[in-house]
Amino acid sequence: MTHFIHQVLDFFASLGYFGVALGLMIEVIPSEIVLSYAGFLIAQGHINFWGAMIAGIIGGTIAQIFLYWIGAYGGRAFIEKYGKYILINKNHLAIAEKWFEKYGVGVIFTARFIPVVRHAISIPAGIARMSLSKFTFYTVLAMIPWAYMFILIGENLGKNWDKAKSIIAPYTPYIMIGAVILLLVYLLVKRRFKKK
């Protein structure tokens, strides 16, 4: 873990719950690291679990709404010009657009657990002018298990919180499979309702 990341995390820690939310909102550091660090702060007694959960969900949701607005008001042209500053390139967007077109709004939930499309998926949702309330609902729904998982891991690891990402790495394929299964269930339910 670089000295810079530690400095940024210390700054977020000094802001308490707002720091957790802010860390996820601006995401200069991956959300997994911010949430694991929040777990460490819980283990140290600086903040409590449910406060960190709420802050994480709010911060993560606001970050995605920001990307949704970029899609709605800036479109593909904005990403092609400025995407590198928010760590989203044309390939990420192309994959996310294909997913969104193929699977519809349900992908907003499942894509949160899949690398590459996780952040980019919000942009095609904005471009398509998906209902903001529906977009927010699916995003919050996905942020709950995401925040819970990494906060809990960080809390249990204590001083070794920075190993959270490497510990969960072997389980990433299973998380992705679970997300795809959920997406398929969503599509089957959606199709059944259409038939009715």
C-alpha positions as CSV (number, residue, x, y, z in Angstrom):
1,M,0.0,0.0,0.0
2,T,1.5,3.3,-1.1
3,H,2.2,6.2,1.3
4,F,-0.2,8.4,-0.8
5,I,-3.1,5.9,-0.3
6,H,-2.4,5.8,3.5
7,Q,-2.4,9.6,3.6
8,V,-5.7,9.8,1.7
9,L,-7.3,7.2,4.0
10,D,-6.0,8.9,7.1
11,F,-7.7,12.1,5.8
12,F,-11.0,10.3,5.2
13,A,-10.7,8.7,8.7
14,S,-10.4,12.1,10.3
15,L,-13.8,13.0,8.8
16,G,-15.5,9.9,10.4
17,Y,-18.6,8.7,8.6
18,F,-18.5,11.6,6.1
19,G,-15.0,10.5,5.2
20,V,-16.2,7.0,4.4
21,A,-19.0,8.4,2.2
22,L,-16.6,10.9,0.6
23,G,-14.0,8.2,-0.2
24,L,-16.7,6.3,-2.1
25,M,-18.1,9.4,-3.8
26,I,-14.8,10.6,-5.4
27,E,-13.3,7.1,-5.6
28,V,-9.6,8.1,-6.0
29,I,-9.1,4.8,-4.2
30,P,-11.1,1.7,-5.1
31,S,-14.2,1.2,-3.0
32,E,-13.0,-2.2,-1.7
33,I,-10.0,-0.5,0.0
34,V,-12.1,2.4,1.4
35,L,-14.7,0.0,2.8
36,S,-12.1,-2.4,4.2
37,Y,-10.4,0.6,5.9
38,A,-13.8,1.5,7.4
39,G,-13.9,-2.0,8.8
40,F,-10.5,-1.4,10.4
41,L,-11.8,1.8,11.9
42,I,-14.7,-0.1,13.4
43,A,-12.3,-2.6,14.9
44,Q,-10.4,0.3,16.5
45,G,-13.6,1.7,17.9
46,H,-13.5,5.0,15.9
47,I,-16.9,4.4,14.1
48,N,-19.6,1.8,14.4
49,F,-20.7,-0.9,11.8
50,W,-24.1,0.4,10.8
51,G,-22.9,4.0,10.6
52,A,-20.2,2.8,8.2
53,M,-22.7,0.8,6.2
54,I,-25.0,3.8,5.8
55,A,-22.1,6.1,4.8
56,G,-20.8,3.5,2.4
57,I,-24.1,2.9,0.7
58,I,-24.8,6.7,0.4
59,G,-21.3,7.4,-0.9
60,G,-21.3,4.6,-3.4
61,T,-24.8,5.5,-4.7
62,I,-23.9,9.2,-5.2
63,A,-20.8,8.2,-7.1
64,Q,-22.9,6.1,-9.5
65,I,-25.6,8.8,-9.8
66,F,-22.8,11.2,-10.9
67,L,-21.8,8.8,-13.6
68,Y,-25.4,8.4,-14.6
69,W,-25.6,12.2,-15.1
70,I,-22.4,12.1,-17.1
71,G,-24.2,9.6,-19.4
72,A,-27.4,11.6,-19.5
73,Y,-25.9,15.0,-20.2
74,G,-22.4,14.3,-21.6
75,G,-23.0,11.1,-23.5
76,R,-20.4,9.0,-25.2
77,A,-18.6,12.1,-26.5
78,F,-17.8,13.1,-22.9
79,I,-16.3,9.7,-22.1
80,E,-14.2,9.7,-25.3
81,K,-12.7,13.1,-24.3
82,Y,-12.6,13.0,-20.5
83,G,-13.1,9.3,-19.5
84,K,-9.4,8.8,-18.6
85,Y,-9.9,11.2,-15.7
86,I,-12.6,9.0,-14.2
87,L,-10.8,5.8,-15.1
88,I,-13.3,4.7,-17.7
89,N,-12.2,4.2,-21.3
90,K,-14.0,3.5,-24.6
91,N,-13.7,-0.3,-24.2
92,H,-15.2,-0.2,-20.7
93,L,-18.1,1.8,-22.1
94,A,-18.6,-0.4,-25.1
95,I,-18.9,-3.5,-22.9
96,A,-21.2,-1.8,-20.5
97,E,-23.4,-0.6,-23.4
98,K,-23.7,-4.1,-24.8
99,W,-24.7,-5.4,-21.3
100,F,-27.2,-2.7,-20.8
101,E,-28.8,-3.2,-24.3
102,K,-28.9,-7.0,-23.9
103,Y,-30.1,-7.4,-20.3
104,G,-31.9,-4.1,-19.5
105,V,-32.2,-2.3,-16.2
106,G,-31.6,-5.5,-14.1
107,V,-28.0,-5.3,-15.1
108,I,-27.5,-2.2,-12.9
109,F,-27.6,-4.5,-9.9
110,T,-25.6,-7.5,-11.2
111,A,-22.9,-5.5,-13.0
112,R,-21.8,-4.0,-9.7
113,F,-20.1,-7.3,-8.8
114,I,-18.3,-7.7,-12.1
115,P,-14.9,-6.0,-12.9
116,V,-14.6,-3.6,-15.9
117,V,-18.4,-3.0,-16.2
118,R,-18.9,-2.2,-12.6
119,H,-18.5,1.6,-12.8
120,A,-19.1,2.0,-16.6
121,I,-22.6,0.5,-16.5
122,S,-24.1,3.7,-15.0
123,I,-23.2,5.7,-18.1
124,P,-25.3,3.8,-20.7
125,A,-28.1,3.9,-18.1
126,G,-27.8,7.7,-18.2
127,I,-27.5,7.8,-22.0
128,A,-30.7,5.7,-22.2
129,R,-32.4,8.1,-19.7
130,M,-33.4,5.2,-17.5
131,S,-35.7,6.3,-14.6
132,L,-33.4,7.9,-12.0
133,S,-35.5,6.4,-9.2
134,K,-35.2,2.9,-10.6
135,F,-31.5,3.4,-11.3
136,T,-31.0,4.6,-7.7
137,F,-33.0,1.6,-6.3
138,Y,-30.9,-1.0,-8.1
139,T,-27.7,0.8,-7.2
140,V,-28.6,0.9,-3.5
141,L,-29.6,-2.7,-3.6
142,A,-26.2,-3.7,-5.0
143,M,-24.3,-1.4,-2.6
144,I,-25.7,-3.2,0.5
145,P,-24.0,-6.6,0.0
146,W,-20.9,-4.9,-1.5
147,A,-20.4,-2.6,1.5
148,Y,-21.3,-5.3,4.0
149,M,-18.8,-7.8,2.6
150,F,-15.8,-5.5,2.6
151,I,-16.5,-3.7,5.9
152,L,-16.9,-7.0,7.6
153,I,-13.7,-8.3,6.1
154,G,-11.8,-5.2,7.1
155,E,-13.2,-5.4,10.6
156,N,-12.2,-9.0,11.0
157,L,-8.7,-8.5,9.6
158,G,-8.0,-5.5,11.9
159,K,-4.5,-4.2,11.2
160,N,-4.3,-6.4,8.2
161,W,-7.3,-4.7,6.5
162,D,-5.2,-3.9,3.5
163,K,-5.1,-7.6,2.6
164,A,-8.9,-7.7,2.1
165,K,-8.7,-7.4,-1.7
166,S,-6.2,-10.2,-2.1
167,I,-8.2,-12.4,0.4
168,I,-11.4,-12.0,-1.6
169,A,-9.7,-12.4,-5.0
170,P,-10.1,-16.3,-5.1
171,Y,-13.8,-15.8,-4.5
172,T,-14.3,-13.2,-7.2
173,P,-15.3,-15.8,-9.9
174,Y,-18.0,-17.2,-7.6
175,I,-19.3,-13.7,-6.9
176,M,-19.4,-13.1,-10.7
177,I,-21.2,-16.4,-11.2
178,G,-23.7,-15.5,-8.5
179,A,-24.3,-12.1,-10.1
180,V,-24.9,-13.7,-13.5
181,I,-27.4,-16.2,-11.9
182,L,-29.2,-13.3,-10.3
183,L,-29.4,-11.6,-13.7
184,L,-30.8,-14.7,-15.4
185,V,-33.4,-15.1,-12.6
186,Y,-34.3,-11.4,-13.2
187,L,-34.7,-12.0,-17.0
188,L,-36.8,-15.1,-16.5
189,V,-39.1,-13.3,-14.0
190,K,-39.3,-10.4,-16.4
191,R,-40.2,-12.6,-19.4
192,R,-42.9,-14.4,-17.3
193,F,-44.5,-11.1,-16.4
194,K,-44.5,-10.0,-20.0
195,K,-46.2,-13.3,-21.1
196,K,-48.9,-12.7,-18.4
